[in-house]
């Protein structure tokens, strides 16, 4: 299988949201609460321990390229410190979640979306990133539609 790099939201953005209690990209207020759902944390890509861990909710824009279609939405991160996930393996805590893989071309234009169903998520990621014109991918929650992680070759 091809080698990819899975990554959570950049640490600088998460750190700024934790410190300012505002969305770094939009200035909207952030909200802190005890986890009532699995999440996952968009920084470490681990699911939350419901009723035990505190999380921060803020607005995040995952499409960074100038001219790319904005797709801002709510994301959760641990309220306290956690290590950003960045590695070649599919994040284990995301494997059982409802997922959509979105393929983007350079410049931030959406090329395709594919829902993960019977196949392993990493297989769908490989197929999307193997599509002509796809430069990188986003993982999104197939139920809520929110951004979860970025995947690059």
C-alpha positions in Angstrom: 0.0 0.0 0.0 1.3 3.5 -0.8 2.8 5.7 1.9 0.7 8.6 3.2 1.0 11.2 6.0 -2.0 11.6 8.2 -2.1 14.8 10.3 -4.3 16.5 12.8 -4.9 20.3 13.0 -1.6 22.2 13.3 -0.4 22.7 16.9 -0.1 26.5 16.5 -3.8 26.8 15.7 -4.8 24.5 18.6 -2.5 26.3 21.0 -3.9 29.7 20.0 -7.5 28.5 20.4 -6.7 27.1 23.9 -5.0 30.3 25.0 -7.4 32.9 23.6 -10.6 30.8 23.8 -11.4 32.0 20.2 -11.2 30.6 16.8 -7.7 31.6 15.5 -9.0 31.9 11.9 -12.3 33.7 12.6 -12.3 35.2 16.1 -15.5 33.4 17.1 -15.7 32.4 20.7 -14.6 28.9 21.6 -16.6 26.8 24.0 -15.2 24.5 26.7 -17.2 21.5 28.0 -16.9 17.9 29.3 -17.1 15.6 26.3 -20.6 14.4 25.6 -19.6 12.6 22.4 -16.7 10.7 20.9 -15.3 13.6 18.9 -12.5 12.9 18.0 -9.9 15.4 19.0 -8.8 17.0 15.7 -5.3 17.5 17.0 -4.3 14.0 18.4 -7.0 12.2 16.5 -8.1 10.2 19.5 -11.7 9.8 20.6 -12.8 11.5 23.8 -13.6 9.6 27.0 -17.3 10.7 27.3 -18.1 12.4 30.6 -14.4 12.4 31.6 -12.3 14.6 29.3 -12.8 18.3 28.7 -12.8 19.5 25.1 -12.7 22.8 23.3 -15.1 23.6 20.4 -14.2 26.2 17.8 -14.6 27.1 14.1 -11.8 25.7 11.9 -11.1 26.3 8.1 -9.3 23.2 6.8 -8.8 24.5 3.2 -5.8 26.7 3.4 -5.0 27.5 -0.2 -5.9 30.9 -1.6 -8.8 30.5 -3.9 -9.9 27.2 -2.4 -13.6 27.0 -1.6 -14.0 27.7 2.2 -15.4 24.8 4.2 -15.3 26.1 7.8 -17.0 24.1 10.5 -16.9 23.2 14.2 -14.1 21.0 15.5 -13.3 19.6 18.9 -9.8 19.3 20.5 -8.7 18.3 24.0 -8.9 21.3 26.3 -5.6 20.3 27.8 -2.4 19.4 26.1 -2.2 16.5 23.7 0.3 15.4 21.0 -0.5 16.2 17.4 -1.0 13.0 15.3 1.3 13.0 12.4 2.3 9.7 10.8 2.1 7.2 8.0 -0.5 4.9 9.6 -4.3 5.4 9.6 -5.2 6.8 13.0 -6.5 3.9 15.0 -9.3 5.8 16.8 -10.8 6.9 13.5 -11.1 3.4 12.0 -14.5 2.6 13.4 -16.1 6.0 12.8 -18.4 7.0 9.9 -16.0 8.6 7.4 -16.0 10.4 4.1 -12.7 10.9 2.2 -12.5 14.1 0.1 -9.9 14.5 -2.6 -8.6 18.0 -3.4 -6.4 19.2 -6.2 -3.6 21.7 -5.6 -5.3 25.0 -5.0 -8.1 23.6 -2.8 -10.7 22.5 -5.4 -12.7 19.5 -4.3 -12.4 16.7 -6.9 -14.3 13.9 -5.3 -15.9 12.5 -2.2 -16.1 8.8 -1.3 -17.9 7.4 1.8 -16.1 4.6 3.7 -18.4 1.6 4.0 -17.3 -2.1 3.8 -13.6 -1.5 2.8 -11.0 -0.5 5.3 -10.6 3.3 5.5 -7.0 3.2 4.4 -8.1 1.4 1.2 -10.5 4.2 0.4 -7.8 6.8 1.2 -5.4 5.1 -1.2 -8.0 5.0 -4.0 -8.9 8.7 -3.6 -5.2 9.8 -3.4 -4.6 7.6 -6.5 -7.1 9.5 -8.5 -5.6 11.8 -11.2 -5.5 15.5 -10.1 -5.9 14.7 -6.4 -3.1 16.3 -4.4 -4.3 15.6 -0.8 -7.4 14.4 1.0 -9.5 15.3 4.0 -11.2 12.9 6.3 -14.7 14.1 7.4 -17.3 12.6 9.7 -20.0 11.1 7.5 -22.7 11.9 10.0 -21.9 15.4 11.1 -19.9 16.5 8.0 -17.1 18.1 10.0 -13.4 17.9 9.2 -11.3 15.3 11.0 -7.8 15.1 9.5 -5.7 15.8 6.4 -3.9 13.1 4.4 -1.0 13.8 2.0 1.2 11.5 -0.2 
